[in-house]
Amino acid sequence: MFCRWFPEVAGHLRPPNLDTKPPACEPVLVRAHAGDKGGSQAGASKPGSALSFATSRCMMTHPVLSPAPALPAQGGELGMLVRACASVSVLLLCASLAAATGGREASTVPSDLPEGNGIAANHPADQGIEKDPAVVFADGFEDCSSPADLRARWDWLIHDGNMRIAQEPDSVHAGKRALELTVPQQSAPLAIAVDKQLGEERDVLFLRWYSKFDKDFAVGRSSVHNGGSISSRYFPGGQATPGIRADGRNKFLANYENENSTGSSPGALNIYCYHPEQGGSFGDHFYPSGRVIPGSEVRSGAATFGPSFVARPEVFPESGRWYCYEFMVKANTPGLHDGRIACWLDGKLVSDFPNLRFRSVEDLKPNHVIIVAHSSSVRPNQTWWYDDIVAATSYIGPQAPVGSK
């Protein structure tokens, strides 16, 4: 069964009024269903190119993580164009965000969004968490000795030849095993993923996982989708649907990821989102500061997230260490803008995107989760590790240590 996975390169970062076309970069993948004996192979069209640069230098940066990246160096007329447009973009974007938020940085957490401990606190080291009434799926890979064993819990494996069950202590978050995904050095796009189709659709879904990038991770200025996604009908019959707009009836998708098209690795945390009011054929990028790409100069802050939106520091996780990632997708009431995405890092709320509309029909609900590593190009081999994955109907929170209950 063929599918195409996240073809857009560099998140369409671009200066205002510079109409760059989405790059033609669509890797063709073969999904190996859990019941199939064979693995998966891929061919891919050649990736295109797009002018990319960072506007995030004006944004607030996380006080304990990496600073915002500098603009990549460019020479000649192109360099002058990038720097000039970037300066205009910075001024316009900062002004719009200041107007939208009153120049405020978030100092409090909304009362309806928790921080710190969640249901995981009742299950030290996630032991028995799959039996919690709020949990709909969990996998810590402890019963896996090879990628073939993943089929017992996951519905599809994408490029399982690039997966490994790691057992080295530095490659495992908790327990004795974790999932290792490696993208080899190449010029063609490649995605590696494990997919789970949930049996029941729900209006609200939380997804938590632990992840670590290799300490030498570096994928410069290319499309790098990673992390976890929550979606509805984005993969009909196992076929992904990139480049087809969400219209409120056909699909939606939210992917909590690091985007490193700015030139830093692993890159800034953001949500990659297909929704009916997206700015182009491909998904939007939502950043904690309120920056929205494409169209950041007119679509950021309150323009997309409403007058109650609170800007927060942009976050740049480090390579070579484990983090706890979690996010929530709340489907809107059909006809209203009351959908929401919220994101946590190590139990701290780092972004909150209210006022969203995902659907215009009642039966379009979150029912699909994916853990993924995707890159348009890499140098050299790049490796991610994932562990302790939980999907639930309420906030999960960081894993509690053994003996803490």
GUMI-836628 format. One record per residue (C-alpha): residue number from 1; x, y, z; residue in one letter. Coordinates in Angstrom, 3 decimals, decimal comma. Layout:
BEGIN
<n: NUM&x: X&y: Y&z: Z&res: a>
...
END
This chain:
BEGIN
<n: 1&x: 0,000&y: 0,000&z: 0,000&res: m>
<n: 2&x: 1,586&y: 3,242&z: -1,141&res: f>
<n: 3&x: 1,511&y: 6,517&z: 0,695&res: c>
<n: 4&x: 3,243&y: 9,848&z: 0,630&res: r>
<n: 5&x: 4,647&y: 11,455&z: 3,747&res: w>
<n: 6&x: 5,127&y: 15,172&z: 4,569&res: f>
<n: 7&x: 6,767&y: 16,420&z: 1,342&res: p>
<n: 8&x: 7,110&y: 20,086&z: 2,217&res: e>
<n: 9&x: 10,682&y: 21,286&z: 2,763&res: v>
<n: 10&x: 11,764&y: 23,856&z: 5,343&res: a>
<n: 11&x: 8,248&y: 24,614&z: 6,538&res: g>
<n: 12&x: 7,856&y: 27,279&z: 3,826&res: h>
<n: 13&x: 9,847&y: 29,806&z: 5,868&res: l>
<n: 14&x: 9,975&y: 32,838&z: 3,650&res: r>
<n: 15&x: 10,171&y: 36,659&z: 3,689&res: p>
<n: 16&x: 6,925&y: 38,628&z: 3,388&res: p>
<n: 17&x: 5,495&y: 39,002&z: -0,104&res: n>
<n: 18&x: 8,048&y: 36,594&z: -1,566&res: l>
<n: 19&x: 5,892&y: 33,928&z: -3,169&res: d>
<n: 20&x: 7,981&y: 30,766&z: -3,087&res: t>
<n: 21&x: 6,324&y: 27,637&z: -4,348&res: k>
<n: 22&x: 6,096&y: 24,505&z: -2,202&res: p>
<n: 23&x: 9,005&y: 22,276&z: -3,177&res: p>
<n: 24&x: 8,259&y: 19,109&z: -5,115&res: a>
<n: 25&x: 9,587&y: 16,604&z: -2,652&res: c>
<n: 26&x: 7,292&y: 13,640&z: -2,075&res: e>
<n: 27&x: 8,891&y: 10,409&z: -0,880&res: p>
<n: 28&x: 6,947&y: 7,344&z: -1,951&res: v>
<n: 29&x: 6,715&y: 4,829&z: 0,857&res: l>
<n: 30&x: 5,290&y: 1,365&z: 1,207&res: v>
<n: 31&x: 3,468&y: 0,609&z: 4,419&res: r>
<n: 32&x: 3,997&y: -2,853&z: 5,860&res: a>
<n: 33&x: 0,765&y: -3,747&z: 7,653&res: h>
<n: 34&x: 1,022&y: -5,528&z: 10,975&res: a>
<n: 35&x: -0,196&y: -8,662&z: 9,291&res: g>
<n: 36&x: 2,312&y: -8,490&z: 6,442&res: d>
<n: 37&x: 5,481&y: -10,519&z: 6,560&res: k>
<n: 38&x: 7,496&y: -8,236&z: 4,332&res: g>
<n: 39&x: 9,175&y: -4,984&z: 5,215&res: g>
<n: 40&x: 8,840&y: -1,770&z: 3,271&res: s>
<n: 41&x: 10,765&y: -0,242&z: 0,430&res: q>
<n: 42&x: 10,817&y: 3,240&z: -0,948&res: a>
<n: 43&x: 11,477&y: 5,244&z: -4,012&res: g>
<n: 44&x: 11,288&y: 8,999&z: -4,044&res: a>
<n: 45&x: 11,169&y: 11,946&z: -6,309&res: s>
<n: 46&x: 14,037&y: 14,359&z: -5,974&res: k>
<n: 47&x: 13,530&y: 17,026&z: -3,347&res: p>
<n: 48&x: 12,998&y: 20,545&z: -4,551&res: g>
<n: 49&x: 14,340&y: 23,684&z: -2,978&res: s>
<n: 50&x: 12,882&y: 26,721&z: -1,291&res: a>
<n: 51&x: 14,264&y: 29,958&z: 0,066&res: l>
<n: 52&x: 14,352&y: 29,505&z: 3,833&res: s>
<n: 53&x: 15,410&y: 31,737&z: 6,682&res: f>
<n: 54&x: 14,655&y: 32,361&z: 10,336&res: a>
<n: 55&x: 12,512&y: 35,176&z: 11,686&res: t>
<n: 56&x: 12,719&y: 33,871&z: 15,235&res: s>
<n: 57&x: 15,457&y: 36,194&z: 16,481&res: r>
<n: 58&x: 12,823&y: 38,679&z: 17,670&res: c>
<n: 59&x: 11,001&y: 35,961&z: 19,611&res: m>
<n: 60&x: 11,362&y: 35,216&z: 23,284&res: m>
<n: 61&x: 13,665&y: 32,258&z: 23,886&res: t>
<n: 62&x: 13,465&y: 29,587&z: 26,545&res: h>
<n: 63&x: 15,637&y: 30,657&z: 29,499&res: p>
<n: 64&x: 17,213&y: 27,264&z: 30,102&res: v>
<n: 65&x: 17,493&y: 25,812&z: 26,620&res: l>
<n: 66&x: 19,373&y: 26,820&z: 23,528&res: s>
<n: 67&x: 19,146&y: 30,410&z: 22,249&res: p>
<n: 68&x: 17,294&y: 31,263&z: 19,075&res: a>
<n: 69&x: 19,378&y: 30,528&z: 15,996&res: p>
<n: 70&x: 21,033&y: 33,233&z: 13,951&res: a>
<n: 71&x: 20,059&y: 33,863&z: 10,364&res: l>
<n: 72&x: 21,958&y: 31,562&z: 8,027&res: p>
<n: 73&x: 24,667&y: 33,301&z: 6,045&res: a>
<n: 74&x: 23,870&y: 34,114&z: 2,442&res: q>
<n: 75&x: 26,032&y: 35,841&z: -0,105&res: g>
<n: 76&x: 25,457&y: 38,155&z: -3,055&res: g>
<n: 77&x: 22,085&y: 39,542&z: -4,097&res: e>
<n: 78&x: 20,243&y: 36,597&z: -2,549&res: l>
<n: 79&x: 21,913&y: 37,307&z: 0,780&res: g>
<n: 80&x: 20,911&y: 40,967&z: 0,696&res: m>
<n: 81&x: 17,336&y: 40,006&z: -0,202&res: l>
<n: 82&x: 17,112&y: 37,513&z: 2,660&res: v>
<n: 83&x: 18,567&y: 39,910&z: 5,216&res: r>
<n: 84&x: 16,415&y: 42,820&z: 4,080&res: a>
<n: 85&x: 13,226&y: 40,774&z: 4,029&res: c>
<n: 86&x: 14,100&y: 39,179&z: 7,344&res: a>
<n: 87&x: 14,486&y: 42,600&z: 8,957&res: s>
<n: 88&x: 11,075&y: 43,686&z: 7,676&res: v>
<n: 89&x: 9,551&y: 40,379&z: 8,777&res: s>
<n: 90&x: 11,037&y: 40,712&z: 12,267&res: v>
<n: 91&x: 9,617&y: 44,209&z: 12,724&res: l>
<n: 92&x: 6,191&y: 43,329&z: 11,379&res: l>
<n: 93&x: 5,956&y: 40,089&z: 13,310&res: l>
<n: 94&x: 7,103&y: 41,543&z: 16,617&res: c>
<n: 95&x: 4,639&y: 44,420&z: 16,241&res: a>
<n: 96&x: 1,746&y: 42,080&z: 15,477&res: s>
<n: 97&x: 2,544&y: 39,784&z: 18,383&res: l>
<n: 98&x: 2,936&y: 42,687&z: 20,781&res: a>
<n: 99&x: -0,460&y: 44,007&z: 19,708&res: a>
<n: 100&x: -2,033&y: 40,579&z: 20,040&res: a>
<n: 101&x: -0,714&y: 39,888&z: 23,518&res: t>
<n: 102&x: -0,142&y: 43,311&z: 24,994&res: g>
<n: 103&x: 3,595&y: 42,616&z: 24,948&res: g>
<n: 104&x: 3,097&y: 40,013&z: 27,669&res: r>
<n: 105&x: 5,063&y: 36,866&z: 28,231&res: e>
<n: 106&x: 3,097&y: 34,033&z: 29,818&res: a>
<n: 107&x: 3,494&y: 34,051&z: 33,579&res: s>
<n: 108&x: 0,615&y: 31,791&z: 34,551&res: t>
<n: 109&x: -0,843&y: 28,544&z: 33,285&res: v>
<n: 110&x: -4,514&y: 28,558&z: 32,243&res: p>
<n: 111&x: -6,592&y: 27,002&z: 34,995&res: s>
<n: 112&x: -7,907&y: 24,288&z: 32,702&res: d>
<n: 113&x: -4,456&y: 23,120&z: 31,574&res: l>
<n: 114&x: -2,428&y: 21,202&z: 34,178&res: p>
<n: 115&x: 1,328&y: 21,048&z: 34,672&res: e>
<n: 116&x: 3,590&y: 18,605&z: 36,459&res: g>
<n: 117&x: 2,080&y: 15,307&z: 37,545&res: n>
<n: 118&x: -0,699&y: 13,615&z: 35,626&res: g>
<n: 119&x: -2,042&y: 10,088&z: 35,518&res: i>
<n: 120&x: 1,519&y: 8,744&z: 35,072&res: a>
<n: 121&x: 2,210&y: 9,698&z: 38,692&res: a>
<n: 122&x: -0,051&y: 6,802&z: 39,705&res: n>
<n: 123&x: 2,024&y: 4,329&z: 37,675&res: h>
<n: 124&x: 5,744&y: 4,611&z: 38,549&res: p>
<n: 125&x: 7,931&y: 3,870&z: 35,508&res: a>
<n: 126&x: 4,628&y: 3,498&z: 33,606&res: d>
<n: 127&x: 4,126&y: 0,074&z: 35,163&res: q>
<n: 128&x: 0,516&y: -0,926&z: 34,590&res: g>
<n: 129&x: -0,349&y: 2,404&z: 32,970&res: i>
<n: 130&x: -2,033&y: 0,583&z: 30,090&res: e>
<n: 131&x: -4,729&y: -0,494&z: 32,588&res: k>
<n: 132&x: -5,586&y: 3,063&z: 33,612&res: d>
<n: 133&x: -9,165&y: 3,844&z: 32,496&res: p>
<n: 134&x: -7,993&y: 7,023&z: 30,736&res: a>
<n: 135&x: -5,285&y: 5,274&z: 28,702&res: v>
<n: 136&x: -6,155&y: 4,088&z: 25,199&res: v>
<n: 137&x: -2,682&y: 2,954&z: 24,085&res: f>
<n: 138&x: 0,753&y: 2,453&z: 25,619&res: a>
<n: 139&x: 4,078&y: 0,978&z: 24,540&res: d>
<n: 140&x: 7,416&y: 1,063&z: 26,324&res: g>
<n: 141&x: 8,934&y: -1,551&z: 23,947&res: f>
<n: 142&x: 9,871&y: -3,801&z: 26,868&res: e>
<n: 143&x: 8,415&y: -6,877&z: 25,166&res: d>
<n: 144&x: 10,245&y: -6,251&z: 21,869&res: c>
<n: 145&x: 13,519&y: -7,840&z: 20,849&res: s>
<n: 146&x: 13,374&y: -6,833&z: 17,165&res: s>
<n: 147&x: 11,289&y: -4,463&z: 14,990&res: p>
<n: 148&x: 9,151&y: -7,422&z: 13,931&res: a>
<n: 149&x: 7,764&y: -7,539&z: 17,463&res: d>
<n: 150&x: 6,352&y: -4,026&z: 17,044&res: l>
<n: 151&x: 3,559&y: -5,449&z: 14,907&res: r>
<n: 152&x: 1,901&y: -6,871&z: 18,008&res: a>
<n: 153&x: 0,816&y: -3,347&z: 19,043&res: r>
<n: 154&x: 1,281&y: -1,060&z: 16,045&res: w>
<n: 155&x: -0,812&y: -1,266&z: 12,890&res: d>
<n: 156&x: 1,820&y: -0,119&z: 10,383&res: w>
<n: 157&x: 5,597&y: 0,032&z: 10,311&res: l>
<n: 158&x: 7,167&y: 2,384&z: 7,780&res: i>
<n: 159&x: 10,710&y: 1,416&z: 6,750&res: h>
<n: 160&x: 11,221&y: -1,041&z: 9,564&res: d>
<n: 161&x: 14,655&y: -1,824&z: 8,101&res: g>
<n: 162&x: 15,757&y: 1,503&z: 9,597&res: n>
<n: 163&x: 14,441&y: 0,600&z: 13,056&res: m>
<n: 164&x: 16,198&y: -1,121&z: 15,923&res: r>
<n: 165&x: 15,227&y: -2,085&z: 19,452&res: i>
<n: 166&x: 17,970&y: -0,420&z: 21,488&res: a>
<n: 167&x: 19,152&y: -1,934&z: 24,758&res: q>
<n: 168&x: 22,218&y: 0,189&z: 25,566&res: e>
<n: 169&x: 21,587&y: 2,168&z: 28,796&res: p>
<n: 170&x: 22,273&y: 5,533&z: 27,131&res: d>
<n: 171&x: 19,737&y: 4,729&z: 24,413&res: s>
<n: 172&x: 16,902&y: 3,803&z: 26,790&res: v>
<n: 173&x: 14,842&y: 6,206&z: 28,847&res: h>
<n: 174&x: 13,347&y: 3,716&z: 31,315&res: a>
<n: 175&x: 13,316&y: -0,048&z: 31,558&res: g>
<n: 176&x: 15,621&y: -2,002&z: 29,273&res: k>
<n: 177&x: 14,489&y: -1,204&z: 25,735&res: r>
<n: 178&x: 13,609&y: 1,715&z: 23,456&res: a>
<n: 179&x: 12,856&y: 2,282&z: 19,769&res: l>
<n: 180&x: 15,752&y: 3,559&z: 17,659&res: e>
<n: 181&x: 15,131&y: 5,171&z: 14,242&res: l>
<n: 182&x: 18,015&y: 5,998&z: 11,897&res: t>
<n: 183&x: 17,856&y: 7,980&z: 8,655&res: v>
<n: 184&x: 20,920&y: 7,069&z: 6,554&res: p>
<n: 185&x: 22,982&y: 9,648&z: 4,701&res: q>
<n: 186&x: 21,164&y: 10,362&z: 1,458&res: q>
<n: 187&x: 19,788&y: 13,046&z: -0,827&res: s>
<n: 188&x: 16,266&y: 11,643&z: -1,175&res: a>
<n: 189&x: 13,526&y: 12,126&z: 1,450&res: p>
<n: 190&x: 12,844&y: 9,295&z: 3,869&res: l>
<n: 191&x: 10,323&y: 8,707&z: 6,648&res: a>
<n: 192&x: 10,490&y: 6,055&z: 9,351&res: i>
<n: 193&x: 7,426&y: 5,636&z: 11,531&res: a>
<n: 194&x: 5,176&y: 3,451&z: 13,620&res: v>
<n: 195&x: 1,415&y: 4,024&z: 13,197&res: d>
<n: 196&x: -1,509&y: 3,198&z: 15,449&res: k>
<n: 197&x: -5,150&y: 3,438&z: 14,395&res: q>
<n: 198&x: -7,205&y: 3,774&z: 17,574&res: l>
<n: 199&x: -10,393&y: 1,773&z: 17,738&res: g>
<n: 200&x: -12,550&y: 4,604&z: 19,047&res: e>
<n: 201&x: -12,712&y: 8,233&z: 17,945&res: e>
<n: 202&x: -12,604&y: 10,848&z: 20,704&res: r>
<n: 203&x: -13,093&y: 14,595&z: 20,931&res: d>
<n: 204&x: -9,980&y: 15,038&z: 23,096&res: v>
<n: 205&x: -6,746&y: 13,063&z: 22,926&res: l>
<n: 206&x: -3,373&y: 13,405&z: 24,678&res: f>
<n: 207&x: -0,157&y: 11,823&z: 23,401&res: l>
<n: 208&x: 3,020&y: 11,596&z: 25,489&res: r>
<n: 209&x: 6,420&y: 10,145&z: 24,639&res: w>
<n: 210&x: 10,086&y: 10,427&z: 25,553&res: y>
<n: 211&x: 12,589&y: 11,224&z: 22,837&res: s>
<n: 212&x: 16,276&y: 11,926&z: 22,413&res: k>
<n: 213&x: 18,254&y: 13,128&z: 19,399&res: f>
<n: 214&x: 21,776&y: 11,846&z: 18,891&res: d>
<n: 215&x: 24,282&y: 14,319&z: 20,382&res: k>
<n: 216&x: 25,744&y: 14,985&z: 16,927&res: d>
<n: 217&x: 22,330&y: 15,341&z: 15,287&res: f>
<n: 218&x: 22,465&y: 17,858&z: 12,460&res: a>
<n: 219&x: 20,115&y: 18,114&z: 9,511&res: v>
<n: 220&x: 20,691&y: 21,559&z: 8,114&res: g>
<n: 221&x: 17,849&y: 23,552&z: 6,560&res: r>
<n: 222&x: 15,682&y: 20,733&z: 5,322&res: s>
<n: 223&x: 12,231&y: 19,394&z: 6,116&res: s>
<n: 224&x: 12,491&y: 17,374&z: 9,309&res: v>
<n: 225&x: 9,193&y: 16,076&z: 10,630&res: h>
<n: 226&x: 9,611&y: 14,138&z: 13,850&res: n>
<n: 227&x: 7,958&y: 13,528&z: 17,176&res: g>
<n: 228&x: 4,322&y: 12,472&z: 17,419&res: g>
<n: 229&x: 1,100&y: 13,223&z: 15,582&res: s>
<n: 230&x: -2,611&y: 13,074&z: 16,334&res: i>
<n: 231&x: -4,903&y: 13,053&z: 13,332&res: s>
<n: 232&x: -8,299&y: 12,197&z: 11,924&res: s>
<n: 233&x: -8,667&y: 10,686&z: 8,432&res: r>
<n: 234&x: -5,306&y: 12,030&z: 7,295&res: y>
<n: 235&x: -4,415&y: 8,444&z: 6,352&res: f>
<n: 236&x: -7,525&y: 6,983&z: 4,678&res: p>
<n: 237&x: -6,845&y: 3,327&z: 4,005&res: g>
<n: 238&x: -3,237&y: 3,886&z: 5,043&res: g>
<n: 239&x: -2,706&y: 6,512&z: 2,321&res: q>
<n: 240&x: -1,325&y: 9,825&z: 3,594&res: a>
<n: 241&x: -2,720&y: 12,986&z: 2,020&res: t>
<n: 242&x: -0,104&y: 15,782&z: 2,002&res: p>
<n: 243&x: -0,806&y: 18,834&z: -0,119&res: g>
<n: 244&x: -4,587&y: 18,332&z: 0,071&res: i>
<n: 245&x: -6,194&y: 21,051&z: 2,155&res: r>
<n: 246&x: -8,254&y: 20,201&z: 5,195&res: a>
<n: 247&x: -11,816&y: 21,432&z: 4,657&res: d>
<n: 248&x: -13,527&y: 20,592&z: 7,944&res: g>
<n: 249&x: -14,988&y: 17,378&z: 6,595&res: r>
<n: 250&x: -12,121&y: 15,390&z: 5,121&res: n>
<n: 251&x: -9,297&y: 15,389&z: 7,719&res: k>
<n: 252&x: -7,079&y: 17,219&z: 10,168&res: f>
<n: 253&x: -3,600&y: 16,589&z: 11,574&res: l>
<n: 254&x: -1,404&y: 18,019&z: 14,325&res: a>
<n: 255&x: 2,255&y: 17,008&z: 14,664&res: n>
<n: 256&x: 4,327&y: 18,136&z: 17,685&res: y>
<n: 257&x: 7,848&y: 18,400&z: 16,325&res: e>
<n: 258&x: 11,206&y: 20,129&z: 16,131&res: n>
<n: 259&x: 11,623&y: 22,181&z: 12,962&res: e>
<n: 260&x: 15,262&y: 22,849&z: 12,140&res: n>
<n: 261&x: 14,956&y: 24,645&z: 8,828&res: s>
<n: 262&x: 16,333&y: 27,653&z: 10,702&res: t>
<n: 263&x: 19,734&y: 25,959&z: 10,649&res: g>
<n: 264&x: 19,896&y: 24,890&z: 14,300&res: s>
<n: 265&x: 19,491&y: 21,278&z: 15,362&res: s>
<n: 266&x: 17,280&y: 19,703&z: 16,426&res: p>
<n: 267&x: 15,330&y: 22,958&z: 16,044&res: g>
<n: 268&x: 12,440&y: 24,935&z: 17,476&res: a>
<n: 269&x: 9,409&y: 23,207&z: 18,966&res: l>
<n: 270&x: 6,236&y: 23,786&z: 16,984&res: n>
<n: 271&x: 2,963&y: 22,256&z: 15,852&res: i>
<n: 272&x: 2,617&y: 21,306&z: 12,200&res: y>
<n: 273&x: -1,104&y: 21,456&z: 11,476&res: c>
<n: 274&x: -3,586&y: 20,703&z: 8,702&res: y>
<n: 275&x: -6,819&y: 22,593&z: 9,452&res: h>
<n: 276&x: -9,506&y: 24,322&z: 7,347&res: p>
<n: 277&x: -7,992&y: 27,797&z: 7,761&res: e>
<n: 278&x: -4,405&y: 26,840&z: 6,922&res: q>
<n: 279&x: -2,460&y: 29,311&z: 4,827&res: g>
<n: 280&x: -1,658&y: 27,071&z: 1,874&res: g>
<n: 281&x: -1,975&y: 23,600&z: 0,426&res: s>
<n: 282&x: 0,405&y: 22,222&z: 3,048&res: f>
<n: 283&x: 0,094&y: 22,497&z: 6,814&res: g>
<n: 284&x: 0,777&y: 25,521&z: 9,008&res: d>
<n: 285&x: 3,555&y: 25,748&z: 11,582&res: h>
<n: 286&x: 2,437&y: 27,150&z: 14,970&res: f>
<n: 287&x: 5,200&y: 28,373&z: 17,319&res: y>
<n: 288&x: 4,772&y: 29,103&z: 21,063&res: p>
<n: 289&x: 5,362&y: 32,828&z: 20,466&res: s>
<n: 290&x: 2,317&y: 32,935&z: 18,193&res: g>
<n: 291&x: 4,282&y: 32,968&z: 14,968&res: r>
<n: 292&x: 2,338&y: 31,205&z: 12,195&res: v>
<n: 293&x: 3,978&y: 30,098&z: 8,949&res: i>
<n: 294&x: 3,165&y: 30,724&z: 6,148&res: p>
<n: 295&x: 1,924&y: 34,314&z: 6,240&res: g>
<n: 296&x: 3,438&y: 35,204&z: 9,613&res: s>
<n: 297&x: 3,145&y: 38,947&z: 9,006&res: e>
<n: 298&x: -0,668&y: 38,793&z: 8,886&res: v>
<n: 299&x: -1,636&y: 35,475&z: 10,511&res: r>
<n: 300&x: 0,372&y: 35,360&z: 13,761&res: s>
<n: 301&x: -0,943&y: 35,783&z: 17,297&res: g>
<n: 302&x: -4,557&y: 36,876&z: 17,716&res: a>
<n: 303&x: -5,209&y: 36,710&z: 13,976&res: a>
<n: 304&x: -5,243&y: 32,905&z: 14,191&res: t>
<n: 305&x: -5,576&y: 32,122&z: 17,919&res: f>
<n: 306&x: -7,986&y: 34,832&z: 19,074&res: g>
<n: 307&x: -7,673&y: 37,742&z: 21,525&res: p>
<n: 308&x: -7,048&y: 35,487&z: 24,532&res: s>
<n: 309&x: -3,850&y: 34,051&z: 23,061&res: f>
<n: 310&x: -0,804&y: 34,294&z: 25,339&res: v>
<n: 311&x: 2,645&y: 34,326&z: 23,725&res: a>
<n: 312&x: 5,281&y: 32,112&z: 25,300&res: r>
<n: 313&x: 9,034&y: 31,727&z: 24,767&res: p>
<n: 314&x: 10,131&y: 29,760&z: 21,752&res: e>
<n: 315&x: 11,806&y: 26,535&z: 22,872&res: v>
<n: 316&x: 14,936&y: 24,937&z: 21,423&res: f>
<n: 317&x: 15,578&y: 21,500&z: 22,989&res: p>
<n: 318&x: 19,126&y: 20,187&z: 23,085&res: e>
<n: 319&x: 20,462&y: 17,114&z: 21,334&res: s>
<n: 320&x: 21,860&y: 14,243&z: 23,364&res: g>
<n: 321&x: 19,351&y: 14,227&z: 26,228&res: r>
<n: 322&x: 15,912&y: 12,803&z: 26,931&res: w>
<n: 323&x: 12,827&y: 15,013&z: 27,063&res: y>
<n: 324&x: 9,222&y: 14,242&z: 27,909&res: c>
<n: 325&x: 6,957&y: 15,526&z: 25,119&res: y>
<n: 326&x: 3,189&y: 15,694&z: 25,437&res: e>
<n: 327&x: 0,426&y: 17,435&z: 23,561&res: f>
<n: 328&x: -3,342&y: 17,598&z: 23,495&res: m>
<n: 329&x: -5,714&y: 17,983&z: 20,571&res: v>
<n: 330&x: -9,266&y: 19,046&z: 21,428&res: k>
<n: 331&x: -11,646&y: 18,964&z: 18,476&res: a>
<n: 332&x: -13,879&y: 22,005&z: 18,136&res: n>
<n: 333&x: -17,645&y: 22,052&z: 18,394&res: t>
<n: 334&x: -18,799&y: 21,957&z: 14,764&res: p>
<n: 335&x: -19,396&y: 25,508&z: 13,605&res: g>
<n: 336&x: -17,368&y: 27,084&z: 16,430&res: l>
<n: 337&x: -13,739&y: 28,119&z: 16,917&res: h>
<n: 338&x: -13,259&y: 26,351&z: 20,251&res: d>
<n: 339&x: -10,714&y: 23,707&z: 19,231&res: g>
<n: 340&x: -7,365&y: 23,715&z: 20,959&res: r>
<n: 341&x: -3,821&y: 22,366&z: 20,884&res: i>
<n: 342&x: -1,630&y: 22,505&z: 23,994&res: a>
<n: 343&x: 1,975&y: 21,298&z: 24,341&res: c>
<n: 344&x: 4,140&y: 20,344&z: 27,289&res: w>
<n: 345&x: 7,869&y: 19,698&z: 27,634&res: l>
<n: 346&x: 9,016&y: 17,850&z: 30,756&res: d>
<n: 347&x: 5,647&y: 18,569&z: 32,333&res: g>
<n: 348&x: 5,791&y: 22,327&z: 31,708&res: k>
<n: 349&x: 3,216&y: 23,979&z: 29,463&res: l>
<n: 350&x: 5,195&y: 25,543&z: 26,592&res: v>
<n: 351&x: 2,467&y: 26,445&z: 24,096&res: s>
<n: 352&x: -1,293&y: 26,827&z: 23,973&res: d>
<n: 353&x: -3,167&y: 27,433&z: 20,711&res: f>
<n: 354&x: -6,877&y: 28,154&z: 21,307&res: p>
<n: 355&x: -9,611&y: 29,367&z: 18,953&res: n>
<n: 356&x: -8,979&y: 26,652&z: 16,354&res: l>
<n: 357&x: -11,416&y: 25,006&z: 13,960&res: r>
<n: 358&x: -10,632&y: 21,469&z: 12,823&res: f>
<n: 359&x: -14,050&y: 20,277&z: 11,711&res: r>
<n: 360&x: -17,521&y: 21,245&z: 10,581&res: s>
<n: 361&x: -19,000&y: 17,762&z: 11,140&res: v>
<n: 362&x: -19,418&y: 15,905&z: 14,414&res: e>
<n: 363&x: -17,859&y: 12,603&z: 13,334&res: d>
<n: 364&x: -14,393&y: 13,987&z: 12,478&res: l>
<n: 365&x: -12,501&y: 13,110&z: 15,663&res: k>
<n: 366&x: -8,900&y: 12,208&z: 16,637&res: p>
<n: 367&x: -8,304&y: 8,486&z: 16,128&res: n>
<n: 368&x: -4,758&y: 8,014&z: 14,794&res: h>
<n: 369&x: -1,320&y: 8,440&z: 16,402&res: v>
<n: 370&x: 2,149&y: 8,204&z: 14,854&res: i>
<n: 371&x: 5,725&y: 8,360&z: 16,090&res: i>
<n: 372&x: 7,918&y: 9,483&z: 13,200&res: v>
<n: 373&x: 11,388&y: 10,462&z: 11,994&res: a>
<n: 374&x: 11,437&y: 12,129&z: 8,566&res: h>
<n: 375&x: 14,079&y: 14,090&z: 6,701&res: s>
<n: 376&x: 14,431&y: 15,505&z: 3,200&res: s>
<n: 377&x: 18,185&y: 14,979&z: 3,380&res: s>
<n: 378&x: 20,712&y: 14,171&z: 6,064&res: v>
<n: 379&x: 24,439&y: 14,219&z: 6,676&res: r>
<n: 380&x: 25,664&y: 11,808&z: 7,852&res: p>
<n: 381&x: 23,445&y: 9,094&z: 9,453&res: n>
<n: 382&x: 21,023&y: 10,650&z: 11,960&res: q>
<n: 383&x: 19,422&y: 8,818&z: 14,869&res: t>
<n: 384&x: 16,440&y: 9,416&z: 17,147&res: w>
<n: 385&x: 15,302&y: 7,336&z: 20,130&res: w>
<n: 386&x: 11,718&y: 7,044&z: 21,373&res: y>
<n: 387&x: 10,429&y: 5,418&z: 24,544&res: d>
<n: 388&x: 7,448&y: 5,218&z: 26,917&res: d>
<n: 389&x: 4,637&y: 6,224&z: 24,563&res: i>
<n: 390&x: 1,156&y: 6,747&z: 26,021&res: v>
<n: 391&x: -2,111&y: 7,992&z: 24,465&res: a>
<n: 392&x: -4,943&y: 8,926&z: 26,821&res: a>
<n: 393&x: -8,107&y: 10,966&z: 27,237&res: t>
<n: 394&x: -6,596&y: 13,135&z: 30,013&res: s>
<n: 395&x: -3,254&y: 14,723&z: 30,851&res: y>
<n: 396&x: -0,541&y: 12,068&z: 31,301&res: i>
<n: 397&x: 2,468&y: 13,972&z: 32,632&res: g>
<n: 398&x: 6,070&y: 12,875&z: 33,092&res: p>
<n: 399&x: 6,896&y: 9,376&z: 34,189&res: q>
<n: 400&x: 7,211&y: 8,877&z: 37,946&res: a>
<n: 401&x: 10,300&y: 7,013&z: 39,224&res: p>
<n: 402&x: 9,963&y: 3,548&z: 40,694&res: v>
<n: 403&x: 9,059&y: 3,674&z: 44,372&res: g>
<n: 404&x: 7,576&y: 7,185&z: 44,201&res: s>
<n: 405&x: 3,930&y: 6,219&z: 44,540&res: k>
END
